Amino acid sequence: MSTAAMDIHDILQYLPHRYPILLVDRVLEVVPGERIKALKNVTVNEPFFPGHYPHHPVMPGVLIIEALAQTAAILSFKTNGGKPDDKSVYYFVGIDGARFKRPVSPGDQMILEVSIVAHKRGIWKFAAKAKVDDQVAAEAELMCTVRPVE
């Protein structure tokens, strides 16, 4: 069962991130327990572009992976039927097979596709791809978990 798209106001309820690290602009579709498709509009006004190759701006790969992880977090919260709170944090616990296949530049629209591979003992494993113009820009297997704040 696919749920309706989520705008930025909905996303802010599912992610604790805020500017400048919030990297998901819209959720296009989500199927709890299965997959999610979201987008990130990449603009020249991003705070990292002035320092990341000013003569040829490119979105840092680590931020592409972060956008995929944020998308995965929304999927896990939607799957569990909950929302984040101040008593826990959603953490990366692993990134495998990360590959970067094309640069992401100002003006691009990244489509973030994440699907659940497994969920055992509180660890989520996801297959994740970021695409621009239907070409894979980056892909990785992500592992994440929710842990209480100490």
C-alpha positions as CSV (number, residue, x, y, z in Angstrom):
1,M,0.0,0.0,0.0
2,S,1.6,3.2,-1.1
3,T,1.0,6.4,0.9
4,A,0.6,9.9,-0.4
5,A,3.5,12.1,-1.1
6,M,5.1,14.1,1.7
7,D,5.9,17.8,1.4
8,I,8.6,19.6,3.5
9,H,6.3,20.1,6.4
10,D,5.6,16.4,6.6
11,I,9.3,15.5,6.3
12,L,10.2,17.8,9.2
13,Q,8.0,15.6,11.4
14,Y,10.0,12.5,10.5
15,L,13.6,14.0,10.4
16,P,15.3,15.9,13.2
17,H,17.6,17.5,10.7
18,R,17.4,21.2,9.8
19,Y,19.2,23.6,7.5
20,P,21.9,23.2,6.4
21,I,21.9,19.4,6.7
22,L,18.3,18.6,5.8
23,L,18.8,17.0,2.4
24,V,15.3,15.7,1.4
25,D,12.9,18.2,-0.1
26,R,9.9,16.0,-1.0
27,V,8.8,12.3,-0.7
28,L,7.2,11.2,-4.0
29,E,6.0,7.9,-2.7
30,V,6.5,5.5,0.2
31,V,5.4,1.9,0.6
32,P,6.0,1.2,4.4
33,G,7.9,-2.0,4.8
34,E,9.2,-1.9,1.3
35,R,10.5,1.2,-0.4
36,I,10.5,5.0,-0.7
37,K,11.2,7.5,-3.5
38,A,12.2,11.1,-2.6
39,L,13.9,14.1,-4.2
40,K,16.5,16.6,-3.4
41,N,16.7,19.8,-5.5
42,V,20.3,20.7,-5.8
43,T,20.8,24.5,-6.0
44,V,23.8,26.7,-6.4
45,N,22.9,28.2,-3.0
46,E,23.9,25.0,-1.1
47,P,26.3,26.0,1.7
48,F,29.0,23.5,0.5
49,F,29.4,24.7,-3.1
50,P,31.5,27.8,-2.4
51,G,34.2,25.5,-1.0
52,H,33.7,22.3,-3.0
53,Y,35.4,23.1,-6.3
54,P,34.2,26.7,-6.7
55,H,35.4,26.7,-10.3
56,H,33.3,23.5,-11.0
57,P,30.8,22.9,-8.2
58,V,30.1,19.3,-7.3
59,M,27.9,17.9,-4.5
60,P,30.2,16.0,-2.0
61,G,29.6,12.2,-2.2
62,V,29.2,12.0,1.5
63,L,26.2,14.4,1.4
64,I,24.6,12.3,-1.4
65,I,25.0,9.3,0.9
66,E,23.6,11.4,3.8
67,A,20.5,12.3,1.6
68,L,20.0,8.6,1.0
69,A,20.3,7.8,4.8
70,Q,17.7,10.5,5.6
71,T,15.4,9.0,3.0
72,A,15.9,5.6,4.6
73,A,15.2,7.1,8.1
74,I,11.8,8.3,6.8
75,L,11.1,4.8,5.4
76,S,12.0,3.1,8.7
77,F,9.8,5.5,10.8
78,K,6.9,5.1,8.3
79,T,7.3,1.3,8.5
80,N,7.3,1.3,12.3
81,G,4.4,3.8,12.5
82,G,6.3,6.3,14.7
83,K,8.2,9.5,14.6
84,P,11.6,10.5,16.1
85,D,11.8,12.0,19.5
86,D,14.4,13.7,21.7
87,K,15.2,10.5,23.5
88,S,16.8,8.7,20.6
89,V,19.0,9.2,17.5
90,Y,19.0,7.5,14.2
91,Y,22.6,6.4,13.4
92,F,24.6,5.0,10.5
93,V,26.1,1.7,11.5
94,G,27.5,0.8,8.1
95,I,27.9,1.7,4.5
96,D,28.9,-1.0,2.0
97,G,29.6,-0.9,-1.7
98,A,29.3,2.8,-2.1
99,R,29.9,3.8,-5.7
100,F,29.8,7.2,-7.3
101,K,29.0,7.1,-11.0
102,R,28.3,10.7,-12.0
103,P,28.7,14.1,-10.5
104,V,25.8,16.0,-9.0
105,S,25.9,19.7,-9.8
106,P,23.8,22.8,-9.2
107,G,20.5,22.6,-11.0
108,D,20.3,18.8,-10.8
109,Q,17.3,17.1,-9.2
110,M,18.4,13.9,-7.3
111,I,15.8,11.1,-7.1
112,L,16.5,9.1,-4.0
113,E,15.4,5.5,-4.1
114,V,15.7,3.3,-1.0
115,S,14.3,-0.2,-0.4
116,I,14.5,-2.3,2.7
117,V,16.7,-5.4,2.4
118,A,16.4,-6.6,6.0
119,H,15.5,-5.5,9.5
120,K,16.8,-7.6,12.4
121,R,17.5,-6.8,16.0
122,G,17.0,-3.1,15.5
123,I,19.4,-2.9,12.5
124,W,17.9,-1.8,9.2
125,K,19.7,-2.7,6.0
126,F,18.8,-0.7,2.8
127,A,19.6,-0.8,-0.9
128,A,19.9,2.9,-1.9
129,K,20.4,4.8,-5.2
130,A,20.6,8.4,-6.1
131,K,19.7,9.2,-9.7
132,V,19.9,12.3,-11.8
133,D,18.2,12.3,-15.2
134,D,17.5,8.6,-14.8
135,Q,21.3,7.9,-14.5
136,V,22.7,6.5,-11.3
137,A,24.8,9.1,-9.5
138,A,25.5,7.0,-6.4
139,E,24.6,3.8,-4.8
140,A,25.3,2.0,-1.6
141,E,24.0,-0.5,0.9
142,L,23.3,1.4,4.2
143,M,22.8,0.0,7.7
144,C,21.2,2.2,10.3
145,T,19.7,1.9,13.8
146,V,17.9,3.9,16.4
147,R,19.6,4.2,19.8
148,P,18.7,6.0,23.0
149,V,20.5,9.3,23.7
150,E,22.8,8.8,26.6
